[in-house]
């Protein structure tokens, strides 16, 4: 027991000795006020105010750059580039990320100039005026503020992927082929008309065993399995007589280049008679079916107004 107590005492002493303070973290500090003023000027496109808050030797760095020789962006270029955000985005804003707030850190060691490091966790938002691309991106900034309350350095950490869609949106490009006649369209027609004739076995035979089913009236995070949807559709047939299902216009089969998507979109009028009171109902429906490369339906989303069945 004495040995155990001695070990605990030694461990406690070691942990205590291993700790060493190297400064202070502030939740309120003039350096944070400087950063807030800087952010407001940045969002408003006030380049005069922005420049007044930066030191002459200011540098901005990309924190996720893979270039070890990155020399940063100087003051003049940074101020000029900053205006593009205001000029090119509608609804531009930078705010504290929900639940976060900035910190000001004053280090003791290696800080002969009395500089303050301000850390921010922000949410950048806006809509690009020309392309309509929406920006909603968390960003993290490390900002060095001098004792004269000027910003000397900014290191930005953000996902550069947010710019990919913007860059691609400046030019037209195709993303596959649209068909109005295709074997996958034939498959959808056969499945729908089998359901019209109350042949559930045949209707569901066109779906893969692991297909999932969604209904816009239900929780889209909880898809139904093939077995469950068979029960649901049988309940529908028990409650309604289908007098006919008529195609509206023609289906489109979209074969995408990106992600190899294969989708049939179709539009229908379900002509029904509710068995409980013999009420006639016409139910418009849009169906979106995803296919695998073997021609099986792998997922389906139904779009219709359920309340029309209940009136």
Buried (B, 14 or more C-beta within 10 A) or exposed (E): EEEEEEEEEEEEEEEEEEEEEEEEEBEEBEBBBBBBBBBEBBBEBBBEBBBEBBBEEBBBBBBEEEEEEEEBBBBEEBBEEBBEBBEBBEEBEBEBBEEBEBBBBBEEEEBEEEBBBBBBBBBBBBBBEEBEBBBEBBBBBBBBBBEEEBBBBBBBBBEEEBBEEBEEBEEEEEEBEEBEEBEBBBBBBBBBBBBBEEEBEBBBEBBBEEBBBBBEEBEEEEBBEBEEBBEEBEEBEEEBBBEEBEBEEEBBBBBBEEEEEBBBBBBBBBBBBBEEEEEEBEBEBBBBBBBEEEBBBBBBBBBBEEEEBEE
